[in-house]
């Protein structure tokens, strides 16, 4: 659990981190360097979930051995499926970049847009609480939460 007291926004108790795969923690289907180490550290404080349409067919191999649960999306509405998944959880921070992350962002307690090398969908960007350039910096916000508090305080 990660407890956050953000002045002007309130108290958050985070139990889950939900990560989009392609474009967020992976590039061209390969996990971005540094992500596995950060996920391992964060898994001591929260459950970590990876959501993906698995465009490149690599999520199982890339996440093998990591302390994460993987949700491969199978419906015709990936945006709705991600939003529904977030509604089933309590205390969620999510990170993503794609248009299909928009509902996930709307349902999360805190949503972090990751621009990365693939960019970030404008609709998702507008739903984010924070937007950051790369995934390792985004994950570091959770490892050093005073950085996030400084950005989100009102």
CORQUI-V996443 format. One record per residue. PHI is phi as a letter, one per 40 degrees, with the letter a starting at -180 (* if undefined). OMEGA is omega in whole degrees, -180 to 180 (none if undefined). BURIAL is + if it has 24 or more other ideal C-beta (glycine too) atoms within 12 Angstrom, else -. Layout:
phi->PHI omega->OMEGA burial->BURIAL
phi->PHI omega->OMEGA burial->BURIAL
This chain:
phi->* omega->177 burial->-
phi->b omega->179 burial->+
phi->c omega->179 burial->-
phi->b omega->172 burial->+
phi->b omega->-175 burial->-
phi->b omega->-179 burial->+
phi->d omega->180 burial->-
phi->g omega->180 burial->-
phi->b omega->177 burial->-
phi->h omega->-178 burial->-
phi->c omega->178 burial->-
phi->b omega->173 burial->+
phi->b omega->-173 burial->-
phi->c omega->178 burial->+
phi->b omega->-173 burial->-
phi->b omega->169 burial->+
phi->b omega->179 burial->+
phi->b omega->-176 burial->+
phi->b omega->168 burial->+
phi->c omega->-178 burial->+
phi->c omega->-175 burial->+
phi->c omega->-180 burial->+
phi->g omega->-179 burial->+
phi->b omega->178 burial->+
phi->b omega->179 burial->+
phi->b omega->176 burial->+
phi->b omega->-175 burial->+
phi->f omega->177 burial->-
phi->g omega->180 burial->-
phi->b omega->179 burial->-
phi->d omega->180 burial->+
phi->c omega->-179 burial->+
phi->d omega->179 burial->-
phi->g omega->-177 burial->-
phi->c omega->-177 burial->+
phi->d omega->-180 burial->+
phi->c omega->-180 burial->-
phi->c omega->177 burial->+
phi->c omega->179 burial->+
phi->c omega->178 burial->-
phi->c omega->-177 burial->-
phi->c omega->-178 burial->+
phi->c omega->177 burial->+
phi->c omega->-176 burial->-
phi->b omega->-177 burial->+
phi->a omega->174 burial->+
phi->c omega->-178 burial->+
phi->b omega->-178 burial->+
phi->b omega->176 burial->+
phi->b omega->178 burial->+
phi->b omega->-177 burial->+
phi->a omega->168 burial->+
phi->c omega->179 burial->+
phi->f omega->-178 burial->+
phi->d omega->-177 burial->-
phi->c omega->179 burial->-
phi->g omega->-173 burial->-
phi->b omega->-171 burial->+
phi->d omega->-178 burial->+
phi->c omega->180 burial->-
phi->c omega->-176 burial->-
phi->c omega->-179 burial->+
phi->c omega->179 burial->+
phi->d omega->179 burial->-
phi->g omega->177 burial->-
phi->c omega->179 burial->+
phi->c omega->-179 burial->-
phi->b omega->166 burial->+
phi->b omega->-178 burial->+
phi->b omega->175 burial->+
phi->b omega->175 burial->+
phi->c omega->-176 burial->+
phi->c omega->-177 burial->+
phi->b omega->-177 burial->-
phi->c omega->174 burial->-
phi->c omega->-177 burial->-
phi->b omega->-178 burial->-
phi->c omega->178 burial->+
phi->c omega->179 burial->+
phi->c omega->-180 burial->-
phi->c omega->178 burial->+
phi->c omega->178 burial->+
phi->c omega->178 burial->+
phi->c omega->179 burial->-
phi->c omega->-180 burial->+
phi->c omega->179 burial->+
phi->c omega->180 burial->-
phi->c omega->-177 burial->-
phi->b omega->178 burial->+
phi->b omega->179 burial->-
phi->g omega->-171 burial->+
phi->b omega->162 burial->+
phi->b omega->177 burial->+
phi->b omega->177 burial->+
phi->b omega->179 burial->+
phi->a omega->-179 burial->+
phi->a omega->-171 burial->+
phi->c omega->177 burial->+
phi->d omega->-180 burial->+
phi->c omega->175 burial->+
phi->c omega->-174 burial->+
phi->d omega->-180 burial->+
phi->c omega->177 burial->+
phi->c omega->179 burial->+
phi->c omega->-178 burial->+
phi->c omega->-176 burial->+
phi->c omega->-176 burial->+
phi->c omega->173 burial->+
phi->c omega->177 burial->+
phi->b omega->-179 burial->+
phi->b omega->-178 burial->+
phi->b omega->176 burial->+
phi->c omega->180 burial->+
phi->b omega->-178 burial->+
phi->c omega->176 burial->+
phi->f omega->-176 burial->+
phi->c omega->179 burial->-
phi->c omega->-178 burial->+
phi->g omega->-179 burial->-
phi->b omega->178 burial->+
phi->d omega->-179 burial->+
phi->c omega->-179 burial->-
phi->c omega->178 burial->-
phi->c omega->178 burial->+
phi->d omega->-178 burial->+
phi->c omega->177 burial->-
phi->c omega->-175 burial->+
phi->c omega->173 burial->+
phi->c omega->178 burial->+
phi->b omega->171 burial->+
phi->b omega->-175 burial->+
phi->b omega->-172 burial->+
phi->c omega->-178 burial->-
phi->a omega->-173 burial->+
phi->c omega->-179 burial->+
phi->c omega->175 burial->+
phi->c omega->178 burial->+
phi->c omega->179 burial->+
phi->c omega->178 burial->+
phi->c omega->175 burial->+
phi->d omega->179 burial->+
phi->c omega->177 burial->+
phi->c omega->177 burial->+
phi->b omega->-170 burial->-
phi->c omega->177 burial->+
phi->c omega->176 burial->-
phi->c omega->180 burial->-
phi->c omega->179 burial->+
phi->c omega->180 burial->+
phi->c omega->-179 burial->-
phi->c omega->-174 burial->+
phi->c omega->-178 burial->+
phi->c omega->-180 burial->-
phi->b omega->none burial->-
